[in-house]
Amino acid sequence: MHHSNETLSQELVAMAKNDLSVREALVADGSLGRALYHPRMEAVHIGNAARLADIIEQYGWPGNHLVGEEGAWAAWLIAQHAIGNPPFMRHCLSLLKQAAANNDVMPWQAAFLEDRIRMYEGKPQIYGTQFEPNRNGQLEPYPIEHPESVNERRLAVGLNTIEERTVELTAQSTRENMPTPPDLDQQYQTWLYSVGWRGAS
């Protein structure tokens, strides 16, 4: 940690923790599940992504060497939540893959971001990190490319098996218990096109 930028690390961690605490507050008051993308949550994501973009421009990807493991985790979370900005998320993915190749971030971070981008693009995911509720409201992995070998890919980037992860997430979603209104699926499709995940490429 002695070579790292402590101030920058603290700033990134504060941004990530703010993201998570706003989400918790919206879950607690029941408003998160009622809107497709809660305006307060979206505002946090947009602000955090803009600041992360400035940091990247100045320093490159903020990985373990620059900001320590916690700072690097925070930067990944911010990128993972920049869902209204497809070009920025794709840019972050290329930087994260490079950082993972240089052992400067945990390899699972690139895996999560790649899967999320693929899901929004309507392509099958690779590592099985993204889950969605099925018709019975139970969480299951969003479709996976070559599902028969997904656990090999997961273990290679430091993740547990898809079976273990399903159990973890099911326990978590039971605690949060957020029913999704039926009209949100149509709103989601509209949103995917409006922000540029789908449509003209």
C-alpha positions as CSV (number, residue, x, y, z in Angstrom):
1,M,0.0,0.0,0.0
2,H,3.0,2.4,0.6
3,H,3.3,3.4,-3.0
4,S,-0.4,4.0,-3.5
5,N,-2.4,7.2,-3.7
6,E,-4.2,7.1,-0.3
7,T,-6.4,10.2,-1.0
8,L,-7.6,8.9,-4.3
9,S,-8.3,5.5,-2.7
10,Q,-10.4,7.1,0.0
11,E,-12.3,9.1,-2.6
12,L,-13.1,6.0,-4.6
13,V,-14.2,4.0,-1.6
14,A,-16.4,6.9,-0.4
15,M,-18.1,7.0,-3.8
16,A,-18.7,3.2,-3.9
17,K,-20.0,3.2,-0.3
18,N,-22.4,6.1,-1.1
19,D,-23.7,4.0,-4.1
20,L,-24.4,1.1,-1.8
21,S,-25.9,3.1,1.0
22,V,-28.3,4.9,-1.4
23,R,-29.4,1.5,-2.7
24,E,-29.9,0.2,0.8
25,A,-32.1,3.2,1.7
26,L,-34.2,2.7,-1.5
27,V,-34.6,-1.0,-0.7
28,A,-35.6,-0.2,2.9
29,D,-38.3,2.3,1.9
30,G,-39.6,0.0,-0.9
31,S,-39.0,2.4,-3.7
32,L,-36.2,0.6,-5.5
33,G,-38.3,-2.2,-6.9
34,R,-41.1,0.1,-8.1
35,A,-39.1,2.0,-10.7
36,L,-37.0,0.4,-13.4
37,Y,-34.1,2.7,-12.6
38,H,-34.7,4.9,-9.6
39,P,-33.7,8.5,-10.4
40,R,-31.8,8.9,-7.2
41,M,-29.8,5.7,-7.9
42,E,-29.2,6.8,-11.5
43,A,-27.9,10.2,-10.4
44,V,-25.4,8.6,-8.1
45,H,-24.2,6.3,-10.9
46,I,-23.9,9.1,-13.4
47,G,-21.9,11.3,-10.9
48,N,-19.6,8.5,-9.9
49,A,-18.9,7.4,-13.5
50,A,-18.1,11.0,-14.5
51,R,-15.5,11.3,-11.7
52,L,-14.1,7.8,-12.5
53,A,-13.7,8.9,-16.1
54,D,-11.6,11.9,-14.9
55,I,-9.5,9.7,-12.7
56,I,-8.9,7.3,-15.6
57,E,-7.9,10.2,-17.9
58,Q,-5.3,11.3,-15.3
59,Y,-3.9,8.0,-14.0
60,G,-5.2,5.2,-16.2
61,W,-7.2,2.4,-14.5
62,P,-7.0,2.8,-10.7
63,G,-5.8,-0.7,-9.8
64,N,-4.1,-2.2,-6.7
65,H,-0.8,-0.4,-7.3
66,L,-2.3,3.0,-7.4
67,V,-5.2,2.8,-4.9
68,G,-4.8,-0.5,-3.1
69,E,-7.2,-3.4,-3.2
70,E,-10.1,-1.6,-1.6
71,G,-9.7,1.4,-4.0
72,A,-9.5,-0.9,-7.0
73,W,-12.7,-2.7,-5.8
74,A,-14.5,0.6,-5.5
75,A,-13.4,1.6,-9.0
76,W,-14.7,-1.7,-10.4
77,L,-18.1,-1.2,-8.6
78,I,-18.5,2.3,-10.1
79,A,-17.8,0.9,-13.6
80,Q,-20.1,-2.0,-13.0
81,H,-22.9,0.5,-12.2
82,A,-22.3,2.9,-15.1
83,I,-25.1,1.1,-16.9
84,G,-26.5,4.2,-18.7
85,N,-23.2,4.8,-20.5
86,P,-22.4,1.8,-22.8
87,P,-19.2,3.4,-24.4
88,F,-17.7,4.1,-20.9
89,M,-18.5,0.6,-19.7
90,R,-16.8,-0.9,-22.7
91,H,-13.8,1.4,-22.3
92,C,-13.6,0.3,-18.6
93,L,-13.7,-3.4,-19.6
94,S,-10.7,-3.0,-21.9
95,L,-8.7,-1.3,-19.2
96,L,-9.8,-3.9,-16.6
97,K,-8.8,-6.8,-18.8
98,Q,-5.3,-5.1,-19.3
99,A,-5.1,-4.5,-15.5
100,A,-6.0,-8.1,-14.8
101,A,-3.4,-9.4,-17.2
102,N,-0.8,-7.2,-15.3
103,N,-2.0,-8.6,-12.0
104,D,-3.1,-5.1,-11.0
105,V,-6.8,-6.1,-10.3
106,M,-8.6,-9.3,-9.3
107,P,-9.5,-11.1,-12.5
108,W,-13.1,-11.6,-11.4
109,Q,-13.7,-7.9,-11.8
110,A,-13.2,-8.0,-15.6
111,A,-15.4,-11.1,-15.7
112,F,-18.3,-9.4,-13.9
113,L,-18.1,-6.3,-16.2
114,E,-17.8,-8.4,-19.3
115,D,-20.9,-10.5,-18.4
116,R,-23.0,-7.4,-17.5
117,I,-22.1,-5.7,-20.8
118,R,-23.0,-8.9,-22.7
119,M,-26.3,-9.1,-20.9
120,Y,-27.3,-5.6,-21.8
121,E,-26.2,-6.2,-25.4
122,G,-28.5,-9.2,-25.5
123,K,-25.6,-11.7,-25.9
124,P,-25.0,-14.7,-23.6
125,Q,-22.7,-14.2,-20.7
126,I,-19.4,-16.0,-20.3
127,Y,-18.8,-16.4,-16.5
128,G,-22.4,-16.7,-15.2
129,T,-22.1,-13.6,-12.9
130,Q,-25.4,-12.1,-13.9
131,F,-28.7,-13.4,-12.5
132,E,-32.3,-12.6,-13.2
133,P,-35.6,-13.7,-11.7
134,N,-37.4,-16.5,-13.6
135,R,-41.3,-16.7,-13.9
136,N,-41.6,-18.0,-10.4
137,G,-39.5,-15.1,-9.1
138,Q,-36.5,-17.3,-8.3
139,L,-33.0,-16.1,-9.3
140,E,-31.2,-18.0,-12.1
141,P,-28.2,-17.1,-14.2
142,Y,-28.9,-15.0,-17.3
143,P,-28.1,-17.4,-20.3
144,I,-24.5,-18.6,-20.5
145,E,-22.4,-19.3,-23.5
146,H,-21.0,-22.9,-23.3
147,P,-22.7,-23.5,-19.9
148,E,-21.2,-27.0,-19.5
149,S,-17.7,-25.5,-18.8
150,V,-18.8,-22.3,-16.9
151,N,-17.4,-23.5,-13.6
152,E,-13.9,-24.0,-15.1
153,R,-14.0,-20.4,-16.3
154,R,-15.4,-19.2,-13.0
155,L,-12.7,-21.0,-10.9
156,A,-10.0,-19.6,-13.3
157,V,-10.9,-16.0,-12.3
158,G,-11.3,-16.8,-8.6
159,L,-15.1,-17.2,-8.4
160,N,-17.0,-20.1,-6.7
161,T,-19.2,-22.5,-8.7
162,I,-22.4,-21.3,-10.3
163,E,-24.3,-23.7,-8.0
164,E,-22.7,-22.1,-4.8
165,R,-23.4,-18.6,-6.2
166,T,-27.0,-19.4,-6.9
167,V,-27.5,-20.5,-3.3
168,E,-25.8,-17.3,-2.0
169,L,-27.9,-15.0,-4.2
170,T,-31.2,-16.8,-3.4
171,A,-30.6,-16.2,0.3
172,Q,-29.8,-12.6,-0.3
173,S,-32.8,-11.9,-2.5
174,T,-35.1,-13.6,0.1
175,R,-33.8,-11.0,2.6
176,E,-34.5,-8.1,0.2
177,N,-37.7,-9.6,-1.2
178,M,-38.3,-7.1,-4.0
179,P,-41.2,-8.1,-6.2
180,T,-40.9,-6.7,-9.8
181,P,-44.0,-5.1,-11.2
182,P,-45.0,-6.7,-14.6
183,D,-44.7,-3.5,-16.6
184,L,-41.0,-3.2,-15.8
185,D,-40.1,-5.6,-18.5
186,Q,-41.4,-3.3,-21.2
187,Q,-39.7,-0.3,-19.5
188,Y,-36.4,-2.3,-19.5
189,Q,-36.6,-3.0,-23.2
190,T,-37.3,0.7,-23.9
191,W,-34.4,1.7,-21.7
192,L,-32.0,-0.7,-23.4
193,Y,-32.7,1.0,-26.7
194,S,-32.8,4.6,-25.3
195,V,-29.3,4.4,-23.7
196,G,-27.8,2.6,-26.7
197,W,-27.3,-1.0,-25.5
198,R,-29.5,-2.3,-28.3
199,G,-30.4,-1.0,-31.7
200,A,-28.1,0.6,-34.3
201,S,-24.5,-0.6,-33.6
